[in-house]
Amino acid sequence: MFWERYYNLCKNNNTTPNAVCAILKLSTATATKWKKTGAIPNGETLIKIADYFNVSTDYLLGRTDNPNSHKQ
C-alpha cells in the first residue's frame, strides 16, 4: 500500500520517487527497496514524506483514504 500511495503522490506532483528521496536526503536505493520488497519507511522518514506532500502518515500507510485526515 505504501509504495502505491507514494508513487501516485509523486506522479500527481510531477516528480519521481527518486527525486523526492534526493530532496529528503534519502538514498535512491531506498525507493527501490520500497518498490521491490514492499518495505515501509521508518517513522521519521514517513513523517518527512507526509510533510513533503502535505498528507497524513495514515494516508501513506493506507489506514485512511483521506489524504487530509491530519487537518481535521
All heavy atoms as a GROMACS GRO file, in nm:
protein
  574
    1MET      N    1   0.082  -0.119   0.000
    1MET     CA    2   0.000   0.000   0.000
    1MET      C    3   0.087   0.126   0.000
    1MET      O    4   0.059   0.219  -0.072
    1MET     CB    5  -0.093  -0.003   0.121
    1MET     CG    6  -0.178   0.122   0.137
    1MET     SD    7  -0.294   0.162   0.006
    1MET     CE    8  -0.407   0.028   0.017
    2PHE      N    9   0.192   0.128   0.085
    2PHE     CA   10   0.274   0.249   0.092
    2PHE      C   11   0.330   0.286  -0.045
    2PHE      O   12   0.320   0.402  -0.087
    2PHE     CB   13   0.390   0.234   0.192
    2PHE     CG   14   0.491   0.345   0.177
    2PHE    CD1   15   0.464   0.471   0.225
    2PHE    CD2   16   0.609   0.324   0.107
    2PHE    CE1   17   0.554   0.575   0.206
    2PHE    CE2   18   0.699   0.427   0.088
    2PHE     CZ   19   0.671   0.552   0.138
    3TRP      N   20   0.390   0.191  -0.114
    3TRP     CA   21   0.454   0.223  -0.242
    3TRP      C   22   0.354   0.284  -0.340
    3TRP      O   23   0.385   0.383  -0.406
    3TRP     CB   24   0.522   0.101  -0.304
    3TRP     CG   25   0.572   0.134  -0.440
    3TRP    CD1   26   0.519   0.098  -0.560
    3TRP    CD2   27   0.683   0.219  -0.473
    3TRP    NE1   28   0.589   0.153  -0.665
    3TRP    CE2   29   0.691   0.228  -0.613
    3TRP    CE3   30   0.776   0.289  -0.396
    3TRP    CZ2   31   0.788   0.303  -0.678
    3TRP    CZ3   32   0.873   0.363  -0.463
    3TRP    CH2   33   0.878   0.370  -0.601
    4GLU      N   34   0.236   0.227  -0.348
    4GLU     CA   35   0.136   0.279  -0.442
    4GLU      C   36   0.099   0.423  -0.409
    4GLU      O   37   0.090   0.508  -0.497
    4GLU     CB   38   0.010   0.192  -0.442
    4GLU     CG   39   0.030   0.055  -0.503
    4GLU     CD   40   0.089  -0.047  -0.406
    4GLU    OE1   41   0.100  -0.018  -0.284
    4GLU    OE2   42   0.129  -0.155  -0.453
    5ARG      N   43   0.080   0.450  -0.281
    5ARG     CA   44   0.046   0.587  -0.240
    5ARG      C   45   0.162   0.682  -0.269
    5ARG      O   46   0.142   0.792  -0.322
    5ARG     CB   47   0.009   0.591  -0.090
    5ARG     CG   48  -0.115   0.511  -0.055
    5ARG     CD   49  -0.240   0.595  -0.075
    5ARG     NE   50  -0.361   0.517  -0.068
    5ARG     CZ   51  -0.446   0.517   0.032
    5ARG    NH1   52  -0.423   0.591   0.139
    5ARG    NH2   53  -0.556   0.445   0.027
    6TYR      N   54   0.281   0.641  -0.235
    6TYR     CA   55   0.399   0.724  -0.257
    6TYR      C   56   0.419   0.751  -0.406
    6TYR      O   57   0.437   0.866  -0.447
    6TYR     CB   58   0.522   0.654  -0.197
    6TYR     CG   59   0.652   0.727  -0.218
    6TYR    CD1   60   0.676   0.851  -0.161
    6TYR    CD2   61   0.753   0.669  -0.294
    6TYR    CE1   62   0.797   0.916  -0.179
    6TYR    CE2   63   0.874   0.734  -0.312
    6TYR     CZ   64   0.895   0.857  -0.255
    6TYR     OH   65   1.015   0.921  -0.273
    7TYR      N   66   0.413   0.647  -0.487
    7TYR     CA   67   0.432   0.661  -0.630
    7TYR      C   68   0.327   0.754  -0.691
    7TYR      O   69   0.360   0.842  -0.771
    7TYR     CB   70   0.426   0.523  -0.698
    7TYR     CG   71   0.441   0.531  -0.847
    7TYR    CD1   72   0.566   0.545  -0.905
    7TYR    CD2   73   0.330   0.527  -0.930
    7TYR    CE1   74   0.580   0.555  -1.042
    7TYR    CE2   75   0.343   0.537  -1.067
    7TYR     CZ   76   0.468   0.550  -1.122
    7TYR     OH   77   0.481   0.562  -1.259
    8ASN      N   78   0.201   0.736  -0.653
    8ASN     CA   79   0.094   0.820  -0.707
    8ASN      C   80   0.108   0.965  -0.663
    8ASN      O   81   0.080   1.056  -0.741
    8ASN     CB   82  -0.043   0.764  -0.671
    8ASN     CG   83  -0.075   0.640  -0.751
    8ASN    OD1   84  -0.035   0.625  -0.866
    8ASN    ND2   85  -0.149   0.548  -0.690
    9LEU      N   86   0.151   0.988  -0.540
    9LEU     CA   87   0.175   1.126  -0.496
    9LEU      C   88   0.286   1.190  -0.579
    9LEU      O   89   0.274   1.306  -0.619
    9LEU     CB   90   0.211   1.129  -0.347
    9LEU     CG   91   0.096   1.109  -0.251
    9LEU    CD1   92   0.148   1.081  -0.110
    9LEU    CD2   93   0.004   1.231  -0.250
   10CYS      N   94   0.391   1.115  -0.604
   10CYS     CA   95   0.500   1.167  -0.688
   10CYS      C   96   0.447   1.200  -0.827
   10CYS      O   97   0.470   1.311  -0.879
   10CYS     CB   98   0.613   1.065  -0.699
   10CYS     SG   99   0.705   1.040  -0.546
   11LYS      N  100   0.377   1.108  -0.886
   11LYS     CA  101   0.323   1.126  -1.022
   11LYS      C  102   0.229   1.247  -1.028
   11LYS      O  103   0.239   1.330  -1.118
   11LYS     CB  104   0.250   0.999  -1.064
   11LYS     CG  105   0.202   0.998  -1.205
   11LYS     CD  106   0.140   0.863  -1.238
   11LYS     CE  107   0.077   0.866  -1.375
   11LYS     NZ  108   0.011   0.737  -1.406
   12ASN      N  109   0.141   1.259  -0.930
   12ASN     CA  110   0.044   1.369  -0.928
   12ASN      C  111   0.111   1.504  -0.903
   12ASN      O  112   0.050   1.608  -0.930
   12ASN     CB  113  -0.064   1.344  -0.823
   12ASN     CG  114  -0.153   1.227  -0.860
   12ASN    OD1  115  -0.163   1.189  -0.976
   12ASN    ND2  116  -0.216   1.168  -0.761
   13ASN      N  117   0.232   1.502  -0.850
   13ASN     CA  118   0.307   1.626  -0.825
   13ASN      C  119   0.420   1.646  -0.926
   13ASN      O  120   0.512   1.724  -0.901
   13ASN     CB  121   0.360   1.626  -0.682
   13ASN     CG  122   0.251   1.650  -0.580
   13ASN    OD1  123   0.216   1.764  -0.555
   13ASN    ND2  124   0.194   1.544  -0.525
   14ASN      N  125   0.410   1.574  -1.037
   14ASN     CA  126   0.507   1.587  -1.147
   14ASN      C  127   0.652   1.570  -1.103
   14ASN      O  128   0.739   1.648  -1.139
   14ASN     CB  129   0.490   1.722  -1.219
   14ASN     CG  130   0.354   1.734  -1.281
   14ASN    OD1  131   0.305   1.640  -1.344
   14ASN    ND2  132   0.289   1.847  -1.262
   15THR      N  133   0.673   1.467  -1.022
   15THR     CA  134   0.808   1.435  -0.979
   15THR      C  135   0.824   1.283  -0.980
   15THR      O  136   0.735   1.212  -1.023
   15THR     CB  137   0.838   1.495  -0.839
   15THR    OG1  138   0.977   1.481  -0.811
   15THR    CG2  139   0.754   1.434  -0.730
   16THR      N  140   0.939   1.237  -0.937
   16THR     CA  141   0.965   1.094  -0.935
   16THR      C  142   0.998   1.050  -0.792
   16THR      O  143   1.043   1.132  -0.710
   16THR     CB  144   1.082   1.056  -1.026
   16THR    OG1  145   1.203   1.114  -0.972
   16THR    CG2  146   1.060   1.103  -1.169
   17PRO      N  147   0.980   0.922  -0.762
   17PRO     CA  148   1.017   0.874  -0.629
   17PRO      C  149   1.164   0.901  -0.595
   17PRO      O  150   1.194   0.941  -0.483
   17PRO     CB  151   0.989   0.724  -0.638
   17PRO     CG  152   0.878   0.713  -0.738
   17PRO     CD  153   0.912   0.819  -0.841
   18ASN      N  154   1.253   0.883  -0.691
   18ASN     CA  155   1.395   0.908  -0.664
   18ASN      C  156   1.423   1.056  -0.640
   18ASN      O  157   1.507   1.091  -0.558
   18ASN     CB  158   1.481   0.855  -0.779
   18ASN     CG  159   1.492   0.705  -0.777
   18ASN    OD1  160   1.460   0.639  -0.679
   18ASN    ND2  161   1.538   0.648  -0.887
   19ALA      N  162   1.354   1.143  -0.712
   19ALA     CA  163   1.375   1.287  -0.693
   19ALA      C  164   1.331   1.329  -0.552
   19ALA      O  165   1.399   1.408  -0.487
   19ALA     CB  166   1.298   1.366  -0.799
   20VAL      N  167   1.220   1.276  -0.507
   20VAL     CA  168   1.174   1.309  -0.371
   20VAL      C  169   1.272   1.256  -0.268
   20VAL      O  170   1.306   1.326  -0.172
   20VAL     CB  171   1.031   1.256  -0.346
   20VAL    CG1  172   0.990   1.276  -0.202
   20VAL    CG2  173   0.932   1.324  -0.440
   21CYS      N  174   1.322   1.136  -0.288
   21CYS     CA  175   1.423   1.081  -0.196
   21CYS      C  176   1.545   1.173  -0.190
   21CYS      O  177   1.597   1.199  -0.082
   21CYS     CB  178   1.464   0.941  -0.239
   21CYS     SG  179   1.346   0.813  -0.190
   22ALA      N  180   1.588   1.221  -0.304
   22ALA     CA  181   1.705   1.310  -0.307
   22ALA      C  182   1.677   1.438  -0.230
   22ALA      O  183   1.762   1.484  -0.152
   22ALA     CB  184   1.743   1.340  -0.451
   23ILE      N  185   1.559   1.496  -0.248
   23ILE     CA  186   1.522   1.618  -0.177
   23ILE      C  187   1.520   1.594  -0.026
   23ILE      O  188   1.563   1.680   0.052
   23ILE     CB  189   1.385   1.670  -0.226
   23ILE    CG1  190   1.399   1.722  -0.370
   23ILE    CG2  191   1.328   1.777  -0.134
   23ILE    CD1  192   1.267   1.747  -0.440
   24LEU      N  193   1.473   1.476   0.013
   24LEU     CA  194   1.463   1.444   0.155
   24LEU      C  195   1.591   1.384   0.211
   24LEU      O  196   1.595   1.340   0.325
   24LEU     CB  197   1.346   1.347   0.178
   24LEU     CG  198   1.208   1.400   0.140
   24LEU    CD1  199   1.101   1.294   0.161
   24LEU    CD2  200   1.175   1.527   0.217
   25LYS      N  201   1.696   1.384   0.129
   25LYS     CA  202   1.828   1.334   0.168
   25LYS      C  203   1.825   1.185   0.204
   25LYS      O  204   1.887   1.141   0.301
   25LYS     CB  205   1.888   1.417   0.279
   25LYS     CG  206   1.908   1.563   0.239
   25LYS     CD  207   1.981   1.640   0.343
   25LYS     CE  208   2.000   1.785   0.316
   25LYS     NZ  209   1.983   1.842   0.190
   26LEU      N  210   1.751   1.110   0.122
   26LEU     CA  211   1.745   0.965   0.135
   26LEU      C  212   1.812   0.904   0.013
   26LEU      O  213   1.812   0.962  -0.094
   26LEU     CB  214   1.599   0.917   0.141
   26LEU     CG  215   1.512   0.976   0.251
   26LEU    CD1  216   1.367   0.939   0.228
   26LEU    CD2  217   1.559   0.927   0.386
   27SER      N  218   1.864   0.787   0.029
   27SER     CA  219   1.926   0.716  -0.083
   27SER      C  220   1.820   0.679  -0.186
   27SER      O  221   1.708   0.641  -0.149
   27SER     CB  222   1.994   0.590  -0.030
   27SER     OG  223   2.024   0.502  -0.136
   28THR      N  224   1.856   0.689  -0.313
   28THR     CA  225   1.761   0.645  -0.416
   28THR      C  226   1.741   0.494  -0.408
   28THR      O  227   1.637   0.443  -0.452
   28THR     CB  228   1.807   0.686  -0.557
   28THR    OG1  229   1.939   0.635  -0.580
   28THR    CG2  230   1.807   0.838  -0.572
   29ALA      N  231   1.835   0.423  -0.351
   29ALA     CA  232   1.819   0.279  -0.332
   29ALA      C  233   1.704   0.251  -0.234
   29ALA      O  234   1.640   0.146  -0.240
   29ALA     CB  235   1.947   0.217  -0.280
   30THR      N  236   1.675   0.348  -0.150
   30THR     CA  237   1.565   0.334  -0.055
   30THR      C  238   1.433   0.321  -0.130
   30THR      O  239   1.351   0.234  -0.098
   30THR     CB  240   1.561   0.456   0.039
   30THR    OG1  241   1.686   0.464   0.108
   30THR    CG2  242   1.449   0.446   0.139
   31ALA      N  243   1.411   0.404  -0.230
   31ALA     CA  244   1.287   0.397  -0.308
   31ALA      C  245   1.277   0.264  -0.380
   31ALA      O  246   1.170   0.204  -0.388
   31ALA     CB  247   1.279   0.513  -0.407
   32THR      N  248   1.388   0.217  -0.430
   32THR     CA  249   1.389   0.087  -0.498
   32THR      C  250   1.351  -0.024  -0.400
   32THR      O  251   1.273  -0.113  -0.434
   32THR     CB  252   1.528   0.060  -0.559
   32THR    OG1  253   1.559   0.166  -0.649
   32THR    CG2  254   1.532  -0.073  -0.630
   33LYS      N  255   1.402  -0.017  -0.278
   33LYS     CA  256   1.370  -0.117  -0.176
   33LYS      C  257   1.221  -0.114  -0.145
   33LYS      O  258   1.156  -0.218  -0.136
   33LYS     CB  259   1.451  -0.093  -0.049
   33LYS     CG  260   1.423  -0.194   0.061
   33LYS     CD  261   1.512  -0.172   0.180
   33LYS     CE  262   1.448  -0.070   0.271
   33LYS     NZ  263   1.517  -0.054   0.400
   34TRP      N  264   1.164   0.006  -0.130
   34TRP     CA  265   1.021   0.016  -0.103
   34TRP      C  266   0.940  -0.049  -0.214
   34TRP      O  267   0.845  -0.120  -0.188
   34TRP     CB  268   0.978   0.161  -0.089
   34TRP     CG  269   1.037   0.235   0.027
   34TRP    CD1  270   1.083   0.182   0.144
   34TRP    CD2  271   1.055   0.376   0.036
   34TRP    NE1  272   1.128   0.282   0.226
   34TRP    CE2  273   1.113   0.403   0.163
   34TRP    CE3  274   1.028   0.483  -0.047
   34TRP    CZ2  275   1.143   0.530   0.206
   34TRP    CZ3  276   1.058   0.610  -0.005
   34TRP    CH2  277   1.115   0.634   0.120
   35LYS      N  278   0.981  -0.024  -0.337
   35LYS     CA  279   0.908  -0.077  -0.451
   35LYS      C  280   0.921  -0.229  -0.461
   35LYS      O  281   0.821  -0.299  -0.478
   35LYS     CB  282   0.959  -0.013  -0.580
   35LYS     CG  283   0.889  -0.063  -0.704
   35LYS     CD  284   0.943   0.005  -0.829
   35LYS     CE  285   0.872  -0.047  -0.952
   35LYS     NZ  286   0.922   0.017  -1.073
   36LYS      N  287   1.042  -0.279  -0.452
   36LYS     CA  288   1.066  -0.421  -0.477
   36LYS      C  289   1.029  -0.513  -0.362
   36LYS      O  290   0.991  -0.627  -0.384
   36LYS     CB  291   1.212  -0.443  -0.516
   36LYS     CG  292   1.244  -0.385  -0.652
   36LYS     CD  293   1.380  -0.425  -0.699
   36LYS     CE  294   1.400  -0.371  -0.840
   36LYS     NZ  295   1.515  -0.429  -0.904
   37THR      N  296   1.042  -0.464  -0.239
   37THR     CA  297   1.018  -0.552  -0.124
   37THR      C  298   0.889  -0.521  -0.050
   37THR      O  299   0.850  -0.598   0.036
   37THR     CB  300   1.134  -0.544  -0.024
   37THR    OG1  301   1.133  -0.414   0.038
   37THR    CG2  302   1.268  -0.572  -0.090
   38GLY      N  303   0.829  -0.408  -0.081
   38GLY     CA  304   0.710  -0.369  -0.007
   38GLY      C  305   0.741  -0.315   0.131
   38GLY      O  306   0.652  -0.302   0.215
   39ALA      N  307   0.868  -0.281   0.153
   39ALA     CA  308   0.908  -0.226   0.283
   39ALA      C  309   0.839  -0.092   0.308
   39ALA      O  310   0.801  -0.022   0.214
   39ALA     CB  311   1.059  -0.209   0.287
   40ILE      N  312   0.825  -0.061   0.434
   40ILE     CA  313   0.763   0.065   0.476
   40ILE      C  314   0.871   0.148   0.546
   40ILE      O  315   0.949   0.094   0.625
   40ILE     CB  316   0.647   0.038   0.572
   40ILE    CG1  317   0.539  -0.044   0.501
   40ILE    CG2  318   0.588   0.167   0.626
   40ILE    CD1  319   0.430  -0.094   0.593
   41PRO      N  320   0.877   0.277   0.519
   41PRO     CA  321   0.979   0.361   0.583
   41PRO      C  322   0.963   0.365   0.734
   41PRO      O  323   0.853   0.344   0.786
   41PRO     CB  324   0.954   0.500   0.525
   41PRO     CG  325   0.854   0.486   0.419
   41PRO     CD  326   0.792   0.353   0.429
   42ASN      N  327   1.073   0.396   0.802
   42ASN     CA  328   1.064   0.412   0.947
   42ASN      C  329   0.982   0.538   0.978
   42ASN      O  330   0.950   0.616   0.890
   42ASN     CB  331   1.204   0.417   1.011
   42ASN     CG  332   1.284   0.538   0.971
   42ASN    OD1  333   1.230   0.646   0.947
   42ASN    ND2  334   1.414   0.524   0.964
   43GLY      N  335   0.949   0.555   1.104
   43GLY     CA  336   0.862   0.665   1.144
   43GLY      C  337   0.912   0.803   1.105
   43GLY      O  338   0.835   0.885   1.054
   44GLU      N  339   1.039   0.828   1.126
   44GLU     CA  340   1.096   0.959   1.093
   44GLU      C  341   1.086   0.987   0.943
   44GLU      O  342   1.049   1.098   0.902
   44GLU     CB  343   1.242   0.963   1.137
   44GLU     CG  344   1.310   1.096   1.114
   44GLU     CD  345   1.455   1.094   1.162
   44GLU    OE1  346   1.486   1.024   1.260
   44GLU    OE2  347   1.536   1.164   1.099
   45THR      N  348   1.118   0.889   0.862
   45THR     CA  349   1.111   0.906   0.717
   45THR      C  350   0.968   0.921   0.671
   45THR      O  351   0.937   1.002   0.583
   45THR     CB  352   1.179   0.786   0.646
   45THR    OG1  353   1.315   0.780   0.690
   45THR    CG2  354   1.174   0.801   0.495
   46LEU      N  355   0.879   0.845   0.730
   46LEU     CA  356   0.737   0.854   0.695
   46LEU      C  357   0.685   0.995   0.722
   46LEU      O  358   0.612   1.052   0.640
   46LEU     CB  359   0.659   0.751   0.777
   46LEU     CG  360   0.523   0.713   0.728
   46LEU    CD1  361   0.530   0.647   0.591
   46LEU    CD2  362   0.456   0.619   0.826
   47ILE      N  363   0.725   1.053   0.832
   47ILE     CA  364   0.684   1.190   0.865
   47ILE      C  365   0.739   1.289   0.764
   47ILE      O  366   0.670   1.381   0.720
   47ILE     CB  367   0.725   1.226   1.010
   47ILE    CG1  368   0.641   1.146   1.109
   47ILE    CG2  369   0.712   1.376   1.035
   47ILE    CD1  370   0.691   1.152   1.252
   48LYS      N  371   0.865   1.272   0.724
   48LYS     CA  372   0.925   1.361   0.623
   48LYS      C  373   0.847   1.355   0.492
   48LYS      O  374   0.821   1.458   0.430
   48LYS     CB  375   1.070   1.322   0.596
   48LYS     CG  376   1.167   1.359   0.704
   48LYS     CD  377   1.307   1.316   0.664
   48LYS     CE  378   1.408   1.342   0.772
   48LYS     NZ  379   1.543   1.301   0.732
   49ILE      N  380   0.810   1.235   0.451
   49ILE     CA  381   0.736   1.219   0.326
   49ILE      C  382   0.597   1.282   0.339
   49ILE      O  383   0.552   1.353   0.249
   49ILE     CB  384   0.726   1.070   0.287
   49ILE    CG1  385   0.865   1.016   0.255
   49ILE    CG2  386   0.631   1.051   0.168
   49ILE    CD1  387   0.871   0.864   0.245
   50ALA      N  388   0.530   1.255   0.450
   50ALA     CA  389   0.398   1.312   0.473
   50ALA      C  390   0.404   1.465   0.472
   50ALA      O  391   0.319   1.531   0.411
   50ALA     CB  392   0.340   1.261   0.605
   51ASP      N  393   0.504   1.521   0.538
   51ASP     CA  394   0.520   1.667   0.539
   51ASP      C  395   0.548   1.720   0.399
   51ASP      O  396   0.493   1.824   0.360
   51ASP     CB  397   0.632   1.708   0.634
   51ASP     CG  398   0.595   1.692   0.780
   51ASP    OD1  399   0.476   1.670   0.811
   51ASP    OD2  400   0.687   1.700   0.864
   52TYR      N  401   0.631   1.652   0.326
   52TYR     CA  402   0.666   1.696   0.190
   52TYR      C  403   0.541   1.706   0.102
   52TYR      O  404   0.523   1.803   0.030
   52TYR     CB  405   0.768   1.602   0.127
   52TYR     CG  406   0.807   1.641  -0.013
   52TYR    CD1  407   0.903   1.738  -0.035
   52TYR    CD2  408   0.746   1.582  -0.123
   52TYR    CE1  409   0.938   1.777  -0.163
   52TYR    CE2  410   0.780   1.620  -0.252
   52TYR     CZ  411   0.876   1.717  -0.272
   52TYR     OH  412   0.910   1.756  -0.399
   53PHE      N  413   0.456   1.604   0.109
   53PHE     CA  414   0.336   1.601   0.025
   53PHE      C  415   0.214   1.662   0.094
   53PHE      O  416   0.107   1.669   0.034
   53PHE     CB  417   0.304   1.458  -0.017
   53PHE     CG  418   0.398   1.402  -0.120
   53PHE    CD1  419   0.483   1.299  -0.088
   53PHE    CD2  420   0.401   1.454  -0.248
   53PHE    CE1  421   0.570   1.246  -0.183
   53PHE    CE2  422   0.488   1.403  -0.344
   53PHE     CZ  423   0.572   1.299  -0.311
   54ASN      N  424   0.229   1.704   0.219
   54ASN     CA  425   0.119   1.760   0.298
   54ASN      C  426   0.001   1.663   0.307
   54ASN      O  427  -0.114   1.699   0.281
   54ASN     CB  428   0.075   1.896   0.242
   54ASN     CG  429  -0.012   1.971   0.340
   54ASN    OD1  430  -0.001   1.953   0.461
   54ASN    ND2  431  -0.100   2.054   0.289
   55VAL      N  432   0.033   1.540   0.341
   55VAL     CA  433  -0.068   1.437   0.364
   55VAL      C  434  -0.042   1.375   0.500
   55VAL      O  435   0.062   1.398   0.561
   55VAL     CB  436  -0.066   1.326   0.255
   55VAL    CG1  437  -0.096   1.385   0.117
   55VAL    CG2  438   0.066   1.251   0.253
   56SER      N  439  -0.136   1.295   0.546
   56SER     CA  440  -0.117   1.229   0.676
   56SER      C  441  -0.035   1.102   0.660
   56SER      O  442  -0.033   1.040   0.554
   56SER     CB  443  -0.253   1.196   0.738
   56SER     OG  444  -0.316   1.093   0.665
   57THR      N  445   0.030   1.064   0.768
   57THR     CA  446   0.102   0.937   0.767
   57THR      C  447   0.002   0.822   0.755
   57THR      O  448   0.032   0.720   0.693
   57THR     CB  449   0.188   0.920   0.894
   57THR    OG1  450   0.106   0.935   1.009
   57THR    CG2  451   0.302   1.021   0.896
   58ASP      N  452  -0.116   0.838   0.813
   58ASP     CA  453  -0.219   0.734   0.799
   58ASP      C  454  -0.256   0.713   0.653
   58ASP      O  455  -0.279   0.600   0.610
   58ASP     CB  456  -0.343   0.769   0.880
   58ASP     CG  457  -0.328   0.740   1.028
   58ASP    OD1  458  -0.234   0.666   1.065
   58ASP    OD2  459  -0.410   0.791   1.106
   59TYR      N  460  -0.260   0.820   0.576
   59TYR     CA  461  -0.288   0.806   0.432
   59TYR      C  462  -0.176   0.727   0.364
   59TYR      O  463  -0.203   0.636   0.286
   59TYR     CB  464  -0.304   0.944   0.367
   59TYR     CG  465  -0.323   0.934   0.218
   59TYR    CD1  466  -0.444   0.894   0.165
   59TYR    CD2  467  -0.219   0.964   0.131
   59TYR    CE1  468  -0.462   0.882   0.028
   59TYR    CE2  469  -0.236   0.953  -0.006
   59TYR     CZ  470  -0.358   0.912  -0.057
   59TYR     OH  471  -0.374   0.900  -0.193
   60LEU      N  472  -0.053   0.761   0.394
   60LEU     CA  473   0.059   0.690   0.332
   60LEU      C  474   0.058   0.541   0.366
   60LEU      O  475   0.096   0.458   0.284
   60LEU     CB  476   0.192   0.750   0.377
   60LEU     CG  477   0.227   0.888   0.321
   60LEU    CD1  478   0.351   0.943   0.390
   60LEU    CD2  479   0.247   0.881   0.171
   61LEU      N  480   0.014   0.509   0.486
   61LEU     CA  481   0.012   0.370   0.530
   61LEU      C  482  -0.115   0.296   0.489
   61LEU      O  483  -0.128   0.177   0.515
   61LEU     CB  484   0.028   0.365   0.682
   61LEU     CG  485   0.163   0.410   0.735
   61LEU    CD1  486   0.160   0.420   0.887
   61LEU    CD2  487   0.273   0.317   0.688
   62GLY      N  488  -0.209   0.366   0.427
   62GLY     CA  489  -0.332   0.301   0.384
   62GLY      C  490  -0.436   0.285   0.493
   62GLY      O  491  -0.531   0.209   0.479
   63ARG      N  492  -0.418   0.356   0.603
   63ARG     CA  493  -0.513   0.347   0.713
   63ARG      C  494  -0.636   0.434   0.691
   63ARG      O  495  -0.736   0.418   0.760
   63ARG     CB  496  -0.445   0.385   0.844
   63ARG     CG  497  -0.334   0.286   0.880
   63ARG     CD  498  -0.268   0.324   1.007
   63ARG     NE  499  -0.370   0.333   1.112
   63ARG     CZ  500  -0.344   0.339   1.240
   63ARG    NH1  501  -0.219   0.338   1.282
   63ARG    NH2  502  -0.440   0.348   1.329
   64THR      N  503  -0.627   0.526   0.596
   64THR     CA  504  -0.739   0.610   0.556
   64THR      C  505  -0.723   0.643   0.409
   64THR      O  506  -0.612   0.644   0.357
   64THR     CB  507  -0.747   0.740   0.640
   64THR    OG1  508  -0.861   0.816   0.597
   64THR    CG2  509  -0.623   0.826   0.624
   65ASP      N  510  -0.834   0.669   0.343
   65ASP     CA  511  -0.829   0.711   0.204
   65ASP      C  512  -0.832   0.863   0.192
   65ASP      O  513  -0.829   0.917   0.081
   65ASP     CB  514  -0.945   0.650   0.126
   65ASP     CG  515  -0.927   0.499   0.106
   65ASP    OD1  516  -0.811   0.455   0.099
   65ASP    OD2  517  -1.029   0.428   0.101
   66ASN      N  518  -0.838   0.930   0.304
   66ASN     CA  519  -0.842   1.076   0.308
   66ASN      C  520  -0.701   1.130   0.331
   66ASN      O  521  -0.652   1.123   0.445
   66ASN     CB  522  -0.938   1.125   0.418
   66ASN     CG  523  -0.944   1.274   0.430
   66ASN    OD1  524  -0.880   1.348   0.355
   66ASN    ND2  525  -1.020   1.322   0.526
   67PRO      N  526  -0.638   1.185   0.228
   67PRO     CA  527  -0.501   1.235   0.248
   67PRO      C  528  -0.493   1.352   0.345
   67PRO      O  529  -0.387   1.384   0.396
   67PRO     CB  530  -0.457   1.277   0.107
   67PRO     CG  531  -0.582   1.294   0.030
   67PRO     CD  532  -0.685   1.205   0.094
   68ASN      N  533  -0.607   1.417   0.372
   68ASN     CA  534  -0.609   1.534   0.460
   68ASN      C  535  -0.662   1.501   0.599
   68ASN      O  536  -0.704   1.591   0.670
   68ASN     CB  537  -0.692   1.645   0.396
   68ASN     CG  538  -0.633   1.690   0.266
   68ASN    OD1  539  -0.513   1.716   0.258
   68ASN    ND2  540  -0.713   1.697   0.162
   69SER      N  541  -0.661   1.376   0.637
   69SER     CA  542  -0.716   1.338   0.768
   69SER      C  543  -0.642   1.405   0.883
   69SER      O  544  -0.697   1.420   0.991
   69SER     CB  545  -0.716   1.187   0.785
   69SER     OG  546  -0.584   1.136   0.785
   70HIS      N  547  -0.520   1.448   0.861
   70HIS     CA  548  -0.443   1.516   0.965
   70HIS      C  549  -0.487   1.660   0.987
   70HIS      O  550  -0.447   1.723   1.083
   70HIS     CB  551  -0.294   1.512   0.932
   70HIS     CG  552  -0.257   1.586   0.806
   70HIS    ND1  553  -0.305   1.552   0.682
   70HIS    CD2  554  -0.178   1.694   0.787
   70HIS    CE1  555  -0.256   1.635   0.591
   70HIS    NE2  556  -0.178   1.722   0.654
   71LYS      N  557  -0.572   1.711   0.900
   71LYS     CA  558  -0.615   1.851   0.907
   71LYS      C  559  -0.750   1.868   0.977
   71LYS      O  560  -0.802   1.977   0.985
   71LYS     CB  561  -0.624   1.910   0.768
   71LYS     CG  562  -0.491   1.918   0.699
   71LYS     CD  563  -0.504   1.975   0.560
   71LYS     CE  564  -0.372   1.980   0.490
   71LYS     NZ  565  -0.384   2.032   0.354
   72GLN      N  566  -0.806   1.759   1.026
   72GLN     CA  567  -0.939   1.767   1.086
   72GLN      C  568  -0.935   1.820   1.227
   72GLN      O  569  -0.850   1.807   1.302
   72GLN     CB  570  -1.007   1.630   1.085
   72GLN     CG  571  -1.031   1.585   0.944
   72GLN     CD  572  -1.088   1.444   0.941
   72GLN    OE1  573  -1.088   1.372   1.039
   72GLN    NE2  574  -1.137   1.404   0.824
   0.00000   0.00000   0.00000
